[in-house]
Amino acid sequence: MSLNILVIRRDNIGDLVCTLPMIAALRAHYPDAWIGALVTRYNAEVLHANPDIDEVFSYQKAKHLGPGESLVKNTLARVRQLWSLRQRKLDLILLPASGTQRSAQQMATLIGAARVLSQDDVPASNEARHEVERTANILRALGVATNPLPAAHVVPRPELREALRDRLAPRDGGPLLGVHISSRKPSQRWPAERFVELMRALHARRPGVRFALFWSPGAENNPLHPGDDDKARAIFNACTDVPLAPCPTHSLAELIAGLSLTDALLCSDGGHMHLAAALAKPIVAMFGQSDVARWHPWDVPYRVIQPASHAATDISVTEVVDALASLDARLA
């Protein structure tokens, strides 16, 4: 009889991407199992067309409700979802995130399963430094092999990819460097004028290189989802003589499709960095107040720049140019 397994991961984009190798290892060990995933609605796109997952269940956190969305209706929808999952008579629920998971534990209790397994049930591993390895550590309790762990993979939507291709990556163009200017953490934000200086310098040295500018759209003072429209506008106004294509990402699906068209990515540590790694893109990443050993790009060529101050504003254009050149000679 095949197993029914549910993975609950309810945190950020990068965390979910770093869970994909664990799910792939789980699928390899249990090829005939039904494997489902319960994630937040915003992150669900990470699992689009994932061959290791049979069904994706998503919900909206109350704090992320948009205008016109009812808290009561949202709560009722979550209750119905948990009840539906309870009817599946699950054999196993996995809670692979580290630390306190009160909400995930409550969900697991309401769903019910023959067994609920969290990281607290497994001895920590001294060798597990990266988040991918920390997440997969839970599989030790099941006797699932985790060495080596596979790369993470996300799948862009073909129709979105084709819609963006002519704007970002015409087939007769040179290499495309993605430049993502947004970062949730202030310590990892590089100034607009530094991005301008970098792209102008690269264009002067390698005229064939093209650039795609990615950013989170919206106003900087939006308390829920701060955006970088003003920063992007300043960069475009200063780069009129540089082959620079705009790609504001209004959805996670659009971000994945856009990143899939690039040949490499320059960015700060964040969910977009992990998505690019899951698209097998070489990456130059600027780190501020982040743990490089835990959060560096997984299983792709990468260069990390982290100044002693742990402030991205102290990273020079020369350092970034050198990192890009060492990653791909076509880019610098």
C-alpha positions as a printed Julia matrix, in Angstrom:
332×3 Matrix{Float64}:
   0.0    0.0     0.0
   1.43   3.41   -0.97
   1.93   6.16    1.59
   0.06   9.47    1.76
   2.53  12.21    2.76
   1.95  15.94    3.27
   4.75  18.53    3.54
   3.82  21.79    5.29
   6.08  24.79    4.61
   4.53  28.17    5.33
   7.43  30.65    5.33
   9.26  32.68    2.67
  10.02  32.0    -1.01
  13.66  31.1    -0.43
  12.73  28.7     2.36
  10.31  26.85    0.1
  12.85  26.69   -2.75
  15.38  25.24   -0.31
  12.82  22.53    0.54
  12.6   21.25   -3.04
  15.71  19.03   -2.85
  14.24  17.38    0.25
  10.98  16.7    -1.58
  12.92  15.29   -4.56
  14.81  12.94   -2.23
  11.5   11.93   -0.63
  10.01  11.15   -4.04
  13.06   9.1    -5.05
  12.7    7.02   -1.87
   8.9    6.65   -2.15
   8.22   6.64   -5.93
   4.64   5.37   -5.52
   3.61   7.62   -2.62
   1.05  10.41   -2.85
   2.98  13.55   -1.87
   1.15  16.8    -1.27
   2.36  20.22   -0.16
   0.57  22.83    1.94
   2.05  26.3     1.39
   1.01  29.94    1.39
  -0.86  31.24   -1.63
   1.92  33.66   -2.52
   4.56  30.91   -2.61
   2.5   28.25   -4.38
   3.89  29.23   -7.8
   7.27  27.8    -6.7
   5.67  24.36   -6.96
   4.09  24.84  -10.4
   4.54  21.68  -12.52
   6.87  20.14   -9.94
   7.13  16.44  -10.89
   7.76  15.34   -7.3
   4.46  16.71   -5.94
   1.06  15.24   -6.69
  -1.06  18.08   -5.35
  -0.5   21.6    -4.01
  -2.73  23.16   -1.36
  -2.4   26.85   -0.63
  -3.94  29.37    1.72
  -3.7   33.07    2.41
  -2.27  34.25    5.72
  -4.58  36.71    7.46
  -1.88  39.4     7.53
  -1.58  39.19    3.73
  -5.26  39.71    2.93
  -5.75  42.33    0.25
  -8.41  45.02   -0.12
 -11.87  43.51   -0.25
 -10.77  40.1     1.04
 -12.82  38.95    4.0
 -11.11  37.6     7.11
 -14.19  35.49    7.88
 -14.31  33.96    4.38
 -10.59  33.36    4.45
 -10.83  31.58    7.8
 -13.73  29.42    6.62
 -11.82  28.48    3.48
  -8.85  27.37    5.6
 -11.08  25.27    7.85
 -12.64  23.57    4.83
  -9.2   22.92    3.39
  -7.89  21.36    6.59
 -11.04  19.22    6.87
 -10.59  18.03    3.29
  -7.01  17.05    4.04
  -8.18  15.24    7.17
 -10.42  13.05    5.0
  -7.34  11.77    3.17
  -6.25   9.77    6.23
  -2.64  10.8     5.85
   0.14   8.47    6.91
   2.74  11.18    7.47
   2.98  14.95    7.82
   6.43  16.54    7.55
   7.28  19.93    9.1
  10.76  20.53    7.68
  11.32  24.15    8.81
  13.65  24.87   11.71
  12.63  26.58   14.91
   9.19  27.07   16.44
   6.37  26.1    14.1
   3.32  26.74   16.22
   0.96  27.42   13.31
   2.25  24.48   11.27
   1.92  22.21   14.31
  -1.67  23.38   14.79
  -2.45  22.65   11.15
  -0.93  19.19   11.45
  -3.01  18.5    14.56
  -6.24  19.58   12.86
  -5.46  17.53    9.74
  -4.48  14.48   11.72
  -2.06  11.82   10.51
  -0.69   8.52   11.68
   2.62  10.33   12.24
   3.75  13.96   12.4
   7.48  14.52   12.05
   9.26  17.84   12.69
  12.91  18.88   12.89
  12.64  18.74   16.7
  12.15  14.98   16.38
  15.51  14.51   14.64
  18.98  15.1    16.1
  20.66  18.09   14.52
  23.51  17.38   12.09
  26.84  19.15   12.47
  27.41  18.73    8.73
  24.12  20.38    7.74
  25.13  24.01    7.22
  23.06  25.12    4.22
  19.28  25.53    4.56
  18.82  22.79    1.95
  20.8   20.4     4.16
  19.11  21.56    7.36
  15.7   21.02    5.81
  16.59  17.57    4.48
  17.89  16.52    7.9
  14.32  15.53    8.79
  14.55  12.64    6.3
  17.11  10.87    8.5
  14.19   9.73   10.68
  12.76   7.93    7.65
  15.99   6.33    6.45
  15.94   8.43    3.27
  19.32   9.05    1.65
  20.32  12.74    1.7
  23.88  12.56    0.37
  24.08  13.89   -2.22
  21.03  16.14   -2.34
  19.82  17.16   -5.81
  19.55  20.7    -7.12
  16.29  22.56   -6.67
  14.18  23.04   -9.79
  11.35  25.44  -10.57
   9.4   25.44  -13.83
   8.49  28.69  -15.63
   5.13  28.99  -17.3
   5.79  28.7   -21.07
   3.24  31.34  -22.05
   4.75  33.93  -19.7
   8.27  33.08  -20.81
   7.36  33.6   -24.46
   5.52  36.83  -23.67
   8.67  38.23  -22.06
  11.19  36.87  -24.55
  10.98  39.59  -27.21
  11.38  42.31  -24.58
  14.13  40.72  -22.51
  15.97  38.21  -24.67
  15.56  38.47  -28.45
  17.04  35.38  -30.05
  19.68  37.32  -32.0
  21.01  39.2   -28.97
  24.12  38.78  -26.82
  24.28  37.44  -23.25
  21.6   38.76  -20.91
  22.57  39.75  -17.38
  19.64  39.95  -14.98
  20.01  42.73  -12.43
  17.63  42.51   -9.46
  17.65  45.72   -7.41
  15.19  44.87   -4.6
  15.93  43.44   -1.18
  13.73  42.96    1.86
  16.66  43.6     4.22
  18.0   47.18    4.31
  21.55  45.89    4.91
  21.47  44.22    1.47
  20.3   47.16   -0.63
  22.82  48.5    -3.15
  22.35  52.18   -4.13
  20.78  53.06   -7.47
  23.84  55.06   -8.56
  26.05  51.99   -8.04
  23.83  49.9   -10.35
  24.04  52.68  -12.94
  27.83  52.86  -12.7
  28.11  49.09  -13.0
  25.93  48.72  -16.09
  27.56  51.65  -17.85
  31.0   50.19  -17.12
  30.04  46.72  -18.36
  28.42  48.14  -21.48
  31.58  50.1   -22.28
  33.71  46.95  -21.92
  31.27  44.45  -23.46
  28.85  46.27  -25.8
  27.13  42.99  -26.66
  25.95  42.39  -23.11
  22.32  43.24  -22.49
  20.62  43.88  -19.17
  17.2   43.04  -17.7
  16.23  45.09  -14.67
  14.07  43.24  -12.14
  12.4   44.88   -9.19
   9.44  44.63   -6.84
   6.89  47.14   -8.16
   5.23  49.65   -5.87
   5.99  52.5    -3.53
   8.9   52.35   -1.11
   6.67  53.32    1.83
   4.12  50.51    1.33
   4.1   48.84    4.79
   3.14  45.36    3.54
   4.93  45.14    0.19
   7.49  47.95   -0.23
   8.47  48.45   -3.85
  11.27  50.0    -5.86
   9.51  51.93   -8.62
  11.37  55.15   -7.76
  14.73  53.37   -7.67
  14.08  51.67  -10.99
  13.0   54.96  -12.56
  16.21  56.65  -11.43
  18.29  53.84  -12.93
  16.48  53.95  -16.27
  16.76  57.74  -16.47
  20.53  57.43  -16.05
  20.96  54.5   -18.48
  19.35  55.74  -21.68
  22.42  54.66  -23.68
  22.55  51.14  -22.16
  20.56  48.15  -23.58
  18.37  47.82  -20.49
  14.95  46.15  -20.51
  12.44  46.63  -17.66
  10.94  43.68  -15.83
   8.84  44.74  -12.85
   7.53  41.48  -11.42
   3.9   41.83  -10.42
   3.63  38.11   -9.74
   5.9   35.28   -8.72
   5.13  33.53  -12.01
   6.37  36.57  -13.93
   9.57  36.68  -11.86
  10.3   33.0   -12.52
   9.62  33.38  -16.25
  11.8   36.48  -16.5
  14.71  34.96  -14.6
  14.56  31.87  -16.8
  15.52  34.01  -19.8
  18.72  35.39  -18.27
  22.21  33.99  -18.66
  23.29  35.08  -15.17
  21.96  37.16  -12.3
  23.33  39.94  -10.11
  21.27  40.36   -6.96
  21.16  40.54   -3.2
  20.42  37.51   -1.05
  16.7   36.79   -1.16
  13.96  34.67   -2.65
  14.8   35.81   -6.19
  18.36  34.51   -5.72
  17.11  31.05   -4.74
  14.67  31.02   -7.66
  17.51  31.84  -10.06
  19.56  28.98   -8.57
  16.57  26.67   -9.07
  16.61  27.79  -12.72
  20.31  26.8   -12.93
  21.53  30.38  -13.38
  25.06  31.49  -12.37
  24.77  34.15   -9.68
  26.73  37.02   -8.17
  25.08  37.71   -4.83
  25.58  40.65   -2.48
  25.16  39.7     1.16
  24.63  42.04    4.09
  23.31  40.76    7.41
  22.88  37.19    6.19
  24.61  33.88    6.92
  26.45  33.0     3.7
  27.06  29.37    4.7
  23.33  28.85    5.24
  21.84  30.89    2.41
  24.26  30.95   -0.53
  22.93  29.8    -3.94
  22.55  26.02   -3.97
  24.23  23.81   -6.57
  25.01  26.47   -9.2
  28.17  28.48  -10.0
  28.12  31.57   -7.77
  30.17  34.35   -6.25
  29.22  35.96   -2.95
  30.35  39.45   -1.97
  29.97  40.26    1.72
  31.92  43.19    3.18
  33.31  43.08    6.71
  30.71  45.68    7.7
  27.87  43.38    6.53
  26.42  46.4     4.71
  25.9   46.13    0.95
  26.53  49.86    0.58
  30.22  49.09    1.22
  30.47  46.86   -1.88
  32.3   48.6    -4.72
  31.49  48.46   -8.42
  34.97  47.04   -9.05
  34.27  44.1    -6.73
  31.08  43.28   -8.61
  32.75  43.59  -12.03
  35.54  41.26  -10.91
  33.04  38.75   -9.53
  31.06  38.76  -12.78
  34.24  38.34  -14.83
  35.31  35.35  -12.77
  31.85  33.81  -13.18
  31.46  34.37  -16.93
  34.05  36.11  -19.11
  31.31  37.18  -21.55
  29.79  39.49  -18.95
  32.78  41.6   -17.95
